[in-house]
């Protein structure tokens, strides 16, 4: 046989060996299948590599002479010191860094409190859209937190901390306040929380309020609002500044620019 024929014969022998191994594995109980999952995956990769690899005549013939060439290669691979775990560790660290960065960007993202019309007129559509996306994600995070921390009778005292840590107090309060204002007729929200919601600034009735109502049970959500308000009071007591969601990005830039001093009035010449 020529070189191509030898490599083809070796590939077919390895593939048949893997088929037999697969059939045996499928007949095993789930626990045994899990024990051999890594071996199965590596063997699949070896067969796949052999599909494109071209060994010399001597190499191909040497493996063909073995009754189990695939198992021989796998046993050799098992003994090798590879950087596989280094790659795994690096992947974990990199993903954790990405999540931390994304959370910090969400937490510090400015709230855009004005309408799409205002944003378009002032060239702030990107800020408007980014804020809207964050509002929607915040609403979903609140719903997830309520589901996770409510056991059917009680809401965990730390239910709000994760959402606040990710989205910041300002955004969480804005989404909750708009939810209560939209459902002001619902008696399952306490009077004190309804009054609190009315006091949260809202200059964007046609966007901030549309689509951001939290879909959790009102009675449970009322308890969640209590927890958020507690965290707000704590932050104020600790001297942390909570920026009210009022100023647009453009207005912030104007505020940061140096103020112009008014021109001094001209002195009048004395009348002679």
trRosetta pair geometry for C-beta under 8 A, 3 or more apart (Angstrom, degrees):
i j d omega theta_ij theta_ji phi_ij phi_ji
1 5 3.7 -127 -170 97 106 128
1 6 5.1 139 111 -58 122 76
1 9 6.8 -9 -177 -11 170 139
2 5 5.1 95 52 11 66 104
2 6 7.2 -126 102 -7 33 91
3 6 5.8 -57 -150 34 31 112
3 7 6.4 25 157 -14 66 107
3 54 7.0 49 153 -174 115 101
3 56 7.1 -63 -127 -155 114 36
3 57 5.4 -90 -96 -68 79 82
3 60 7.2 137 -152 10 63 148
4 7 6.0 -58 -149 38 30 107
4 8 6.2 29 154 -18 65 109
4 54 7.9 -31 -98 -132 60 107
5 8 5.7 -56 -145 38 30 112
5 9 6.2 32 155 -21 65 107
6 9 5.8 -55 -147 36 28 111
6 10 6.4 28 154 -19 63 106
6 55 7.5 -98 114 77 111 99
6 57 5.8 121 12 -130 166 62
6 60 3.8 104 141 114 114 144
6 61 6.1 -52 -149 -58 133 73
6 64 6.8 -102 -162 -33 85 144
7 10 5.7 -53 -147 36 32 111
7 11 6.4 35 153 -21 65 103
7 50 7.8 -175 -173 -180 84 81
7 53 7.3 -156 -153 98 121 68
7 54 5.7 -42 -94 -130 162 58
7 55 5.9 158 -97 35 98 82
7 60 5.3 -92 -74 -108 58 142
8 11 5.7 -51 -148 34 32 111
8 12 6.4 28 155 -16 65 107
9 12 5.9 -56 -147 38 30 109
9 13 6.3 31 154 -21 64 107
9 60 7.6 95 62 168 95 116
9 64 6.2 28 112 -112 113 131
10 13 5.7 -54 -147 35 31 111
10 14 6.3 29 155 -16 65 107
10 50 6.6 -124 117 -170 99 126
10 55 7.2 -5 44 33 164 133
10 60 5.0 -124 -31 -156 142 89
10 63 5.6 58 -137 92 126 119
10 64 5.4 -96 -88 -71 88 91
10 69 6.5 -77 -156 103 90 168
11 14 5.9 -60 -150 39 29 108
11 15 6.1 29 154 -20 66 109
11 47 7.4 101 -157 -159 74 71
11 50 4.8 169 -106 132 82 108
11 51 5.9 100 -142 -93 134 50
12 15 5.6 -52 -142 37 32 113
12 16 6.3 33 157 -19 64 105
13 16 5.9 -54 -148 36 29 110
13 17 6.4 32 150 -21 62 106
13 64 6.6 131 12 -125 161 73
13 69 6.1 64 110 29 120 124
13 70 7.9 -165 118 -28 77 97
14 17 5.5 -53 -149 34 33 114
14 18 6.4 32 152 -19 66 104
14 46 7.0 -120 -177 121 137 102
14 47 5.2 -178 129 -107 112 83
14 50 5.5 57 56 58 157 169
14 69 5.7 -76 -80 85 90 107
14 70 4.3 126 -143 -68 84 105
14 73 7.9 1 -122 18 127 136
15 18 5.7 -53 -149 36 32 110
15 19 6.5 38 150 -23 64 102
15 47 5.5 109 -88 -152 67 125
16 19 5.5 -47 -148 31 35 115
16 20 6.6 36 152 -18 63 103
17 20 5.9 -54 -154 35 31 112
17 21 6.5 32 148 -19 64 107
17 68 6.1 129 -138 -141 140 69
17 69 7.1 -170 -11 51 159 71
17 70 4.3 177 91 21 139 131
17 71 6.9 -121 169 -22 137 88
18 21 5.4 -53 -146 37 36 113
18 22 6.2 41 153 -24 67 103
18 43 5.6 165 -113 145 104 114
18 44 6.8 118 -157 -88 141 55
18 47 5.2 -43 -27 -56 156 147
18 70 6.0 -146 -54 -159 84 169
19 22 5.6 -52 -148 34 30 113
19 23 6.5 31 154 -19 63 104
20 23 5.8 -52 -150 34 31 111
20 24 6.6 31 151 -17 63 105
21 24 5.8 -56 -152 37 32 111
21 25 6.2 32 152 -21 66 108
21 40 7.2 180 132 -112 117 81
21 43 6.6 -45 87 133 159 166
21 70 7.8 -118 -18 103 141 139
22 25 5.6 -55 -145 36 31 111
22 26 6.4 33 156 -22 65 105
22 40 7.3 97 -96 -142 73 114
23 26 5.9 -53 -148 32 30 112
23 27 7.0 26 154 -18 60 106
24 27 6.0 -65 -160 33 33 109
24 28 7.1 39 146 -33 65 103
25 28 5.7 -50 -159 16 40 118
25 32 7.9 -160 -148 121 65 96
25 33 5.9 97 176 -118 91 79
25 36 5.8 -133 -121 92 115 140
25 40 6.2 54 -103 -87 170 131
26 33 7.8 53 -100 -102 31 119
28 32 3.8 -102 166 90 126 127
28 33 5.4 161 86 -56 109 74
28 36 7.5 74 58 20 162 132
29 32 5.2 89 58 11 73 104
29 33 7.2 -133 101 -9 36 90
30 33 5.5 -55 -148 33 34 115
30 34 6.5 34 156 -19 67 103
31 34 5.8 -54 -154 33 32 111
31 35 6.6 36 149 -23 64 104
32 35 5.4 -48 -151 30 38 117
32 36 6.7 14 157 -2 66 108
33 36 6.3 -75 -154 48 29 95
33 37 6.7 58 147 -63 65 85
34 37 5.4 -19 -150 -23 38 119
36 39 4.9 -56 -163 46 71 115
36 40 5.6 77 137 -30 87 100
37 40 5.8 -57 -150 34 28 112
37 41 6.5 27 155 -19 64 107
38 41 5.8 -58 -151 35 31 111
38 42 6.5 26 156 -15 66 107
39 42 6.0 -58 -148 38 31 107
39 43 6.2 30 156 -19 66 109
39 74 6.6 65 -156 -178 86 140
40 43 5.8 -59 -149 38 28 111
40 44 6.5 33 152 -22 64 104
41 44 5.7 -52 -153 31 31 114
41 45 6.7 30 150 -18 63 104
42 45 5.5 -54 -152 35 36 112
42 46 6.5 40 149 -23 67 101
42 74 6.0 116 111 -131 117 99
42 77 6.2 179 175 106 134 150
43 46 5.5 -48 -149 31 36 114
43 47 6.6 35 153 -16 65 101
43 70 6.0 61 -150 168 101 115
43 74 5.5 -19 -84 -82 84 135
44 47 5.9 -55 -152 36 32 109
44 48 6.3 32 151 -20 65 108
45 48 5.5 -55 -146 38 33 114
45 49 6.2 34 154 -21 67 105
46 49 5.8 -54 -148 35 30 110
46 50 6.3 32 153 -22 64 107
46 70 6.2 136 103 -147 136 83
46 73 5.4 139 -152 107 143 133
46 74 6.4 -102 -25 -70 156 81
46 77 7.3 -124 -76 -32 121 150
47 50 5.6 -55 -149 34 31 114
47 51 6.9 47 149 -35 61 95
47 70 6.8 2 -68 -120 90 124
48 51 5.7 -42 -163 11 35 119
48 52 8.0 3 154 4 59 98
49 52 6.7 -76 -166 45 38 90
49 53 5.5 35 149 -29 77 121
50 53 5.3 -56 -123 37 35 113
55 59 3.8 -123 179 94 115 121
55 60 4.3 150 85 -56 119 82
55 63 7.4 55 82 12 176 129
56 59 4.6 93 51 8 78 103
56 60 6.9 -153 86 -4 37 88
57 60 6.1 -61 -146 40 26 106
57 61 6.0 21 159 -16 65 113
58 61 5.9 -58 -142 40 26 108
58 62 6.2 31 156 -26 63 107
59 62 5.8 -54 -149 30 28 113
59 63 6.8 17 158 -9 62 105
60 63 6.2 -62 -155 40 31 103
60 64 6.1 32 151 -22 67 111
61 64 5.4 -55 -143 38 33 115
61 65 6.4 42 156 -30 65 101
62 65 6.0 -51 -157 23 28 114
62 66 7.8 28 146 -21 56 98
63 66 5.9 -49 -165 21 44 112
63 69 4.2 73 175 -136 92 129
63 72 7.1 -168 -137 71 83 137
63 73 7.5 19 -132 -53 126 107
64 69 6.8 -16 -81 -58 28 143
66 69 4.7 127 71 -75 115 69
66 72 5.2 -20 163 -26 166 149
68 71 4.0 -7 148 33 119 118
68 72 6.0 139 101 -26 77 86
69 72 5.4 -54 -146 33 34 116
69 73 6.4 32 158 -18 68 103
70 73 6.0 -55 -151 35 31 107
70 74 6.4 29 152 -17 65 107
71 74 5.6 -54 -145 38 33 112
71 75 6.3 35 156 -21 67 105
72 75 6.0 -56 -149 35 28 109
72 76 6.6 27 152 -17 62 106
73 76 5.7 -56 -153 37 33 113
73 77 6.3 36 150 -23 66 105
74 77 5.5 -52 -148 34 34 114
74 78 6.5 45 151 -30 64 100
75 78 5.6 -42 -152 22 34 120
75 79 7.3 29 153 -17 59 102
76 79 6.2 -63 -163 32 35 107
76 80 7.2 43 145 -35 65 101
77 80 5.7 -49 -159 13 41 118
82 85 8.0 118 92 3 79 75
83 86 4.4 -47 -171 40 83 123
83 87 6.0 90 128 -27 87 93
84 87 5.8 -57 -157 33 32 111
84 88 6.5 32 148 -19 66 105
85 88 5.2 -47 -147 35 40 116
85 89 6.2 41 154 -19 68 101
86 89 5.8 -52 -147 37 31 109
86 90 6.2 31 154 -18 64 108
87 90 5.7 -56 -146 39 30 112
87 91 6.2 34 153 -24 64 106
88 91 5.7 -55 -150 33 29 113
88 92 6.6 30 152 -20 63 103
89 92 5.7 -52 -152 32 34 112
89 93 6.4 28 154 -14 66 107
90 93 5.8 -56 -147 40 32 109
90 94 6.1 30 156 -19 67 110
91 94 5.9 -56 -142 39 28 109
91 95 6.2 26 160 -17 64 108
92 95 6.1 -61 -149 38 25 107
92 96 6.3 25 155 -19 63 109
93 96 5.7 -57 -148 36 30 112
93 97 6.4 31 154 -20 65 105
94 97 5.7 -53 -150 35 32 112
94 98 6.5 34 151 -21 64 104
95 98 5.5 -51 -150 33 35 114
95 99 6.5 33 153 -18 66 104
96 99 5.8 -54 -149 36 32 110
96 100 6.3 34 153 -19 65 106
97 100 5.7 -54 -147 37 31 112
97 101 6.3 31 155 -19 65 107
98 101 5.8 -57 -149 37 29 110
98 102 6.2 27 155 -18 65 108
99 102 5.7 -55 -145 38 31 110
99 103 6.2 31 156 -20 65 107
100 103 5.8 -56 -147 36 28 110
100 104 6.3 27 155 -18 64 107
101 104 5.8 -56 -148 37 30 110
101 105 6.4 30 153 -19 65 106
102 105 5.7 -54 -148 36 31 112
102 106 6.4 30 153 -18 65 106
103 106 5.7 -55 -148 37 32 110
103 107 6.1 31 155 -21 66 109
103 165 7.4 -2 179 132 125 84
103 166 5.1 -85 -145 -129 95 75
104 107 5.6 -53 -142 37 31 112
104 108 6.1 6 165 1 66 113
105 108 6.5 -69 -140 50 23 93
105 109 6.1 47 155 -55 63 97
106 109 5.6 -34 -145 -2 29 119
106 134 5.9 163 -145 -131 82 108
106 137 7.1 -88 -136 96 132 140
106 166 5.7 -5 96 166 133 77
106 167 5.7 -59 146 -100 106 58
106 168 7.8 -167 127 -7 69 94
107 165 7.1 -48 -97 159 130 40
107 166 6.1 -138 -69 169 93 25
107 167 6.2 -154 -100 -129 57 7
107 168 4.7 124 -162 -47 66 94
108 168 7.1 125 -70 -57 31 138
109 130 6.4 -137 -164 144 128 110
109 131 6.8 177 144 -98 112 64
109 134 5.1 -167 87 -78 148 161
109 171 7.7 38 73 -60 95 144
110 127 6.9 -18 77 -161 113 112
110 131 6.9 -55 99 -86 64 112
110 249 6.3 127 91 -80 156 91
110 252 7.8 -95 -128 -22 156 157
111 131 5.6 103 -150 -146 39 123
111 134 8.0 -121 -101 86 65 131
111 135 8.0 86 -134 -70 90 101
111 170 5.8 -129 -22 133 136 120
111 171 5.8 -178 -82 -87 114 81
111 174 6.2 142 -142 -24 150 165
111 245 3.6 -38 85 -131 140 122
112 119 6.9 42 172 -90 135 123
112 124 7.0 171 -138 147 130 119
112 127 5.0 139 -81 135 135 92
112 128 4.8 -143 130 -103 156 49
112 130 7.5 100 -10 66 129 79
112 131 3.6 -168 20 8 98 159
112 132 7.5 -49 59 -34 116 72
112 204 7.5 79 122 -66 68 156
112 248 7.0 48 -141 -128 75 74
112 249 7.2 -28 -102 -22 96 100
113 201 6.7 -7 -147 124 157 103
113 202 6.8 -149 -161 -141 109 36
113 203 4.7 72 136 47 109 95
113 204 4.9 -157 172 -17 50 113
113 208 6.6 -4 -142 -55 58 144
113 245 5.0 136 -61 140 120 96
113 246 6.3 -34 28 -116 156 26
113 248 7.4 -116 44 -77 82 72
114 118 4.0 -77 154 81 125 145
114 119 6.2 156 93 -50 102 80
114 124 7.8 58 63 85 122 138
114 128 7.3 -75 75 -103 79 108
114 203 5.6 -23 -91 110 65 109
114 204 5.3 -168 -126 -83 9 101
114 248 5.9 -9 -4 -87 132 117
115 118 4.7 101 56 8 77 100
115 119 6.9 -137 101 -4 43 88
115 204 5.5 169 -64 -136 56 77
115 205 7.7 -21 -78 47 106 60
115 206 5.2 36 -122 54 113 110
115 207 5.7 152 -128 -7 56 116
116 119 5.5 -54 -145 38 34 113
116 120 6.1 35 156 -21 67 105
116 125 7.4 43 -153 -120 75 85
116 128 6.2 128 -107 161 59 152
116 206 7.4 -88 13 102 91 112
116 207 5.9 133 -31 -70 87 135
117 120 5.9 -54 -148 35 27 109
117 121 6.4 24 155 -16 63 109
118 121 5.8 -59 -148 39 29 110
118 122 6.1 0 162 4 66 115
118 124 7.7 -21 122 54 76 119
118 248 7.7 -124 143 -95 121 147
119 122 6.3 -75 -142 52 24 92
119 123 8.0 -100 171 74 56 13
119 124 4.4 -105 -147 82 75 86
119 125 4.9 116 139 -85 111 49
119 127 7.0 -155 -138 67 115 88
119 128 3.7 -14 -113 -44 163 145
120 123 7.9 35 -174 -67 25 28
120 125 5.7 45 -87 -71 61 107
122 248 6.9 23 112 153 160 152
122 250 5.2 -106 171 -14 125 156
123 250 7.5 104 63 -76 89 128
124 127 4.7 -42 -177 42 89 117
124 128 5.7 100 122 -30 84 97
124 248 6.4 -57 -104 -177 175 115
124 249 5.7 159 -130 44 124 116
124 250 6.1 -102 -62 -28 128 107
125 128 5.3 -56 -146 37 34 117
125 129 6.2 30 158 -18 69 105
126 129 5.9 -54 -145 37 30 107
126 130 6.2 30 156 -18 64 108
127 130 5.8 -55 -143 38 30 111
127 131 6.2 29 157 -18 64 108
127 248 7.9 110 107 -167 148 80
127 249 5.0 -127 -107 -15 170 144
128 131 6.1 -60 -151 36 25 109
128 132 6.5 25 152 -19 62 108
128 207 7.4 -24 -173 157 106 167
129 132 5.6 -54 -147 35 33 113
129 133 6.4 35 154 -21 66 102
130 133 5.8 -52 -150 33 31 111
130 134 6.5 29 152 -16 64 106
131 134 5.7 -56 -150 38 33 111
131 135 6.3 39 150 -24 66 104
132 135 5.5 -50 -148 32 33 115
132 136 6.6 32 154 -18 65 103
132 207 6.5 -76 -96 169 117 113
133 136 5.9 -55 -152 35 32 110
133 137 6.4 28 152 -15 65 107
134 137 5.7 -56 -146 40 33 110
134 138 6.1 39 153 -25 66 106
134 167 6.8 145 175 -136 98 101
134 171 6.4 -72 136 -142 112 151
135 138 5.6 -54 -148 34 29 114
135 139 6.6 33 152 -21 63 102
135 171 6.7 -140 -97 -163 63 104
135 174 7.3 -76 -119 103 104 118
135 175 5.9 164 -158 -85 80 106
135 208 6.7 -142 -130 -139 163 70
135 212 5.1 -44 154 -110 114 132
136 139 5.7 -49 -152 31 33 113
136 140 6.6 29 152 -15 64 105
136 211 6.7 -21 -98 132 100 112
136 212 6.7 -108 -85 -100 55 81
137 140 5.7 -54 -150 38 35 111
137 141 6.2 37 151 -22 67 106
137 167 7.5 176 101 -91 95 122
138 141 5.6 -54 -146 36 32 113
138 142 6.5 36 153 -22 64 101
138 163 7.0 95 -155 -171 74 104
138 167 4.4 98 -108 -131 107 162
138 171 5.2 -139 -92 141 162 114
138 172 6.2 -145 -171 -88 123 58
138 175 5.0 -168 111 -32 120 155
139 142 5.8 -53 -152 31 31 111
139 143 6.6 30 151 -17 64 105
139 175 5.3 -154 -75 -165 78 136
139 179 8.0 144 -124 -66 103 121
139 212 5.2 -156 -63 -157 138 65
139 213 7.5 62 -140 75 134 17
139 214 5.5 -156 -153 -88 85 71
140 143 5.7 -53 -151 36 34 112
140 144 6.3 34 151 -19 66 106
141 144 5.6 -53 -146 38 33 111
141 145 6.2 36 153 -22 65 105
141 162 7.7 -140 176 114 111 95
141 163 4.8 144 130 -118 114 97
141 166 6.4 -132 -157 75 162 142
141 167 6.6 168 59 -26 152 130
142 145 5.7 -54 -147 35 30 112
142 146 6.5 31 154 -20 64 104
142 163 5.6 68 -83 -130 63 159
142 172 7.0 139 -78 -142 115 88
142 175 6.6 -170 -18 110 147 134
142 176 7.1 175 -128 -73 158 91
142 214 5.1 -62 99 -117 132 131
142 216 7.0 -108 130 -14 92 131
142 221 7.9 55 155 -129 117 100
142 224 7.0 109 -168 154 99 150
143 146 5.9 -54 -150 34 30 111
143 147 6.5 29 153 -17 64 106
143 214 5.9 -177 -65 -159 86 88
143 215 5.8 19 -107 53 131 84
143 216 5.3 -170 -119 -53 69 96
144 147 5.8 -55 -150 37 32 111
144 148 6.1 27 155 -18 67 111
145 148 5.8 -58 -143 40 29 109
145 149 5.9 -3 169 5 67 118
145 159 5.4 118 159 175 102 81
145 160 6.7 93 150 -98 151 38
145 162 6.1 -179 -106 63 118 111
145 163 5.1 -73 -37 -38 153 119
145 224 7.4 116 104 -135 112 130
146 149 6.6 -72 -132 49 21 90
146 150 5.6 7 174 -12 65 122
146 155 7.3 -36 -139 -127 70 116
146 159 6.8 61 -94 179 45 132
146 214 7.9 107 -12 171 144 127
146 216 4.3 26 79 -123 168 147
146 217 7.7 -177 160 31 138 77
146 220 5.7 106 -164 130 117 122
146 221 6.5 -27 -104 -85 149 70
146 224 5.8 -57 -91 -66 101 146
147 150 6.7 -61 -125 37 16 99
147 216 7.7 -135 -46 -111 73 106
148 159 7.7 158 79 -136 87 87
149 155 5.8 55 121 -163 99 68
149 156 3.9 -100 -166 28 105 109
149 158 7.4 -146 -129 79 140 63
149 159 3.6 -180 97 -108 163 100
150 154 7.3 -170 -143 94 58 33
150 155 5.0 -22 -95 -98 83 75
150 156 7.7 -121 -67 -1 39 76
150 159 7.5 42 -49 -113 72 145
150 220 5.3 2 -106 -150 153 137
151 154 5.7 5 40 52 105 75
151 156 8.0 88 -22 -45 98 86
155 159 5.4 -45 171 -25 95 154
155 220 6.0 140 -69 -158 126 86
155 223 4.6 144 30 114 148 136
155 224 6.4 -118 -174 -66 154 72
155 227 7.4 -122 125 -32 124 136
156 159 4.7 133 70 -56 84 87
157 227 6.9 170 -163 -116 48 119
158 161 4.8 -33 -171 6 81 126
158 162 7.8 74 148 -20 89 85
159 224 6.0 -91 106 -116 131 87
159 227 5.9 100 57 68 95 174
160 163 5.8 -67 -162 46 54 108
160 164 5.6 50 147 -22 86 111
160 172 7.3 107 -168 176 104 151
160 224 6.0 136 -72 -166 104 78
160 227 4.2 165 -3 115 130 118
160 228 4.9 -154 -154 -71 156 72
160 231 6.1 -136 104 -14 127 140
161 164 5.8 -60 -145 40 30 110
161 165 6.1 32 158 -23 66 109
161 231 7.1 168 -93 -95 67 141
162 165 5.7 -56 -147 35 28 113
162 166 6.5 18 157 -12 63 109
163 166 6.0 -63 -151 40 30 105
163 167 5.9 -21 171 23 70 112
163 172 5.7 112 129 -107 108 128
164 167 6.9 -76 -125 57 22 77
164 168 6.8 11 -169 -165 59 8
164 169 5.6 23 -147 -77 105 65
164 172 5.5 -60 -94 -9 69 159
164 228 6.9 165 -71 -125 119 83
164 231 5.7 -86 -91 138 171 162
167 171 4.5 -104 158 79 104 128
167 172 5.5 123 89 -53 117 87
168 171 5.2 79 69 15 92 100
168 172 6.9 -168 90 -6 45 93
169 172 5.8 -66 -144 43 31 109
169 173 5.8 27 163 -18 70 111
169 228 7.3 145 -141 -171 81 91
169 231 6.5 -158 -104 114 114 110
169 232 5.6 134 -164 -94 135 83
169 235 6.3 -107 -39 7 160 163
169 242 5.4 -58 84 -127 131 124
170 173 6.2 -64 -151 38 22 107
170 174 6.3 22 154 -21 62 110
170 242 6.0 166 -66 -176 87 91
170 243 6.1 -24 -76 70 147 72
170 244 7.2 172 -129 -124 113 23
170 245 5.4 133 175 -48 116 101
171 174 5.5 -53 -146 34 33 114
171 175 6.4 29 158 -16 67 104
171 245 7.6 101 -81 -71 55 139
172 175 6.1 -57 -149 37 29 106
172 176 6.3 22 156 -12 64 112
172 228 5.8 -151 130 -137 121 132
173 176 5.8 -60 -144 44 30 108
173 177 5.9 31 159 -22 68 110
173 200 5.9 -171 143 -116 100 136
173 228 6.3 169 -84 152 75 129
173 232 6.7 66 -77 -78 134 137
174 177 5.9 -55 -142 36 25 110
174 178 6.4 22 160 -16 61 108
174 200 6.1 177 -105 166 53 134
174 202 7.4 141 -149 -90 89 90
174 208 7.0 -78 165 -170 113 128
174 245 5.7 6 -78 18 138 153
175 178 6.1 -58 -149 37 27 108
175 179 6.5 32 151 -24 62 106
175 212 5.4 -118 -135 168 84 115
175 214 6.7 88 147 -48 102 102
176 179 5.5 -53 -151 31 33 115
176 180 6.6 28 155 -15 66 104
176 197 7.3 -120 123 -105 75 101
176 214 6.8 -1 -104 -9 60 136
176 221 7.6 -179 -138 175 96 104
176 224 7.5 -148 -118 108 131 102
176 225 5.3 154 177 -104 137 95
176 228 6.2 161 -1 51 166 164
177 180 5.9 -56 -150 37 33 107
177 181 6.2 31 153 -18 66 108
177 196 7.2 -117 -107 121 98 79
177 197 4.0 161 -147 -143 72 74
177 198 7.9 -160 -166 -29 106 20
177 200 3.7 -34 -144 33 175 150
177 202 7.2 -154 112 -54 121 123
178 181 5.6 -53 -143 39 33 112
178 182 6.2 35 157 -20 65 105
178 197 7.7 -169 -38 -166 20 108
178 200 7.8 -96 -43 89 65 134
178 202 6.6 135 -86 -112 95 141
178 208 5.9 -140 -94 136 153 96
178 209 5.0 -154 -164 -107 118 69
178 212 5.6 32 93 92 140 117
178 213 6.9 -118 118 -83 90 64
179 182 6.0 -58 -152 36 27 109
179 183 6.4 -11 160 14 64 111
179 197 7.9 -108 64 -130 61 137
179 212 7.2 -108 -63 119 81 76
179 213 4.6 122 -119 -141 77 64
179 214 4.6 -15 -105 19 154 88
179 221 7.1 -93 126 164 144 147
180 183 6.2 -77 -143 58 28 87
180 184 6.7 69 152 -82 65 64
180 189 5.4 139 -135 -149 99 159
180 193 6.0 -136 -124 139 154 97
180 194 5.9 -158 165 -106 120 56
180 196 7.9 36 76 75 164 85
180 197 3.8 -134 79 -77 129 162
180 225 7.2 54 -57 -95 132 156
181 184 5.7 1 -154 -53 35 105
181 197 5.2 -163 -49 144 83 122
181 198 6.7 127 -96 -83 104 60
181 202 7.5 -101 14 3 168 167
181 209 7.3 -79 86 -119 118 118
182 209 6.1 151 -70 -166 112 103
182 213 5.0 -86 67 -92 154 124
183 186 4.4 -4 160 3 102 124
183 189 6.8 124 104 -17 103 136
183 213 6.9 111 -29 -150 108 127
183 218 6.5 -137 135 -103 149 126
184 189 7.8 -80 -127 60 36 141
184 194 6.1 97 -138 -143 81 114
184 197 7.9 -155 -92 85 91 139
186 189 5.5 77 92 1 96 99
186 218 5.1 -114 147 -133 144 166
188 217 7.9 -83 146 159 155 76
188 218 3.9 103 88 107 127 119
188 219 4.5 -82 -173 -66 119 75
188 222 6.3 -145 140 -27 76 135
189 193 5.3 -114 179 83 94 120
189 194 5.6 111 120 -60 117 92
189 218 5.8 -83 -50 -178 80 110
189 221 7.8 -37 -93 90 92 99
189 222 5.1 -179 -121 -93 55 112
189 225 7.8 36 -142 21 97 154
190 193 4.7 88 61 9 87 102
190 194 7.0 -149 96 -7 46 85
190 222 5.6 120 -7 -168 88 127
191 194 5.6 -54 -149 34 35 113
191 195 6.4 33 154 -17 67 104
192 195 5.8 -52 -149 37 32 110
192 196 6.3 36 150 -22 63 106
193 196 5.3 -47 -143 36 37 116
193 197 6.3 43 155 -25 65 101
193 222 5.9 -167 20 -145 165 84
193 225 5.0 76 -138 112 132 146
193 226 7.3 -75 -77 -63 121 71
193 229 7.7 -128 -107 -35 86 144
194 197 5.7 -50 -149 31 31 113
194 198 6.8 32 153 -21 61 103
195 198 5.9 -53 -154 31 34 112
195 199 6.9 30 151 -19 63 107
196 199 5.9 -65 -159 33 34 111
196 200 7.3 41 148 -32 66 96
196 225 7.6 148 80 165 140 122
196 229 6.6 -42 -156 -99 163 134
197 200 6.0 -44 -160 12 40 112
201 244 5.6 75 12 175 135 112
201 245 6.1 -170 78 69 110 73
201 246 5.2 -29 137 -81 165 92
202 205 6.7 84 140 -72 106 68
202 208 6.1 -146 -151 81 96 146
202 209 7.3 65 -176 -54 135 101
203 246 7.2 86 -8 -139 128 64
204 207 4.9 -52 166 54 111 95
204 208 4.0 96 89 -11 112 109
204 209 7.5 176 107 -8 74 79
205 208 7.2 -42 -89 46 17 93
205 209 5.6 -4 -157 7 50 131
206 209 7.5 -16 -79 42 8 99
206 210 6.6 3 174 -19 41 125
207 210 5.9 -62 -137 32 24 107
208 212 6.4 -44 171 18 53 149
209 212 6.6 -116 -149 42 18 105
209 213 7.8 31 -174 -51 64 88
214 221 5.9 150 100 -127 131 140
216 220 5.8 -99 155 83 112 110
216 221 4.5 136 88 -66 113 107
216 224 7.2 41 92 4 157 149
217 220 4.4 66 73 17 100 108
217 221 6.4 -179 82 -13 46 90
218 221 5.4 -58 -136 42 30 112
218 222 6.2 42 159 -31 65 99
219 222 5.7 -43 -152 22 29 116
219 223 7.4 27 148 -13 56 99
220 223 5.8 -54 -163 34 39 111
220 224 6.6 41 141 -21 68 104
221 224 5.1 -49 -149 34 42 117
221 225 6.4 48 150 -24 68 97
222 225 5.7 -47 -152 30 33 114
222 226 6.9 40 146 -22 60 99
223 226 5.4 -46 -155 27 38 117
223 227 6.9 39 148 -19 65 100
224 227 5.7 -52 -157 32 37 113
224 228 6.6 36 147 -18 67 103
225 228 5.6 -53 -149 36 36 112
225 229 6.2 36 153 -19 67 105
226 229 5.8 -57 -149 38 29 111
226 230 6.5 36 151 -24 63 103
227 230 5.5 -49 -152 30 33 116
227 231 6.7 33 151 -17 64 102
228 231 5.7 -53 -153 35 35 111
228 232 6.4 39 148 -22 65 104
229 232 5.3 -48 -148 33 36 117
229 233 6.5 38 153 -19 65 101
230 233 5.8 -54 -151 35 32 110
230 234 6.5 33 150 -19 64 105
231 234 5.5 -51 -148 35 34 114
231 235 6.4 35 153 -21 66 103
232 235 5.8 -54 -149 34 31 110
232 236 6.5 28 153 -16 64 106
232 242 6.7 -3 -144 -51 87 167
233 236 5.7 -56 -150 38 32 110
233 237 6.2 34 152 -21 66 107
234 237 5.6 -57 -147 37 31 112
234 238 6.3 22 156 -12 66 109
235 238 5.8 -60 -146 42 30 106
235 240 4.2 -70 -174 63 87 122
235 242 6.0 83 114 -51 135 112
236 239 7.7 53 -180 -67 31 18
236 240 7.1 -85 -73 57 27 73
236 242 7.0 -55 -71 2 84 116
247 251 4.9 -130 -167 89 87 121
247 252 5.3 105 135 -63 123 85
247 255 7.3 -27 -159 -9 146 143
248 251 4.6 93 55 8 80 103
248 252 7.0 -138 96 -9 42 85
249 252 5.6 -52 -152 30 33 114
249 253 6.7 33 152 -19 64 102
250 253 5.8 -53 -155 33 34 111
250 254 6.6 35 148 -19 65 104
251 254 5.4 -51 -151 34 38 114
251 255 6.4 39 151 -21 67 103
252 255 5.6 -54 -150 35 33 112
252 256 6.4 27 154 -17 66 107
253 256 5.8 -58 -147 38 31 108
253 257 6.6 37 154 -29 64 102
254 257 5.9 -50 -151 23 33 112
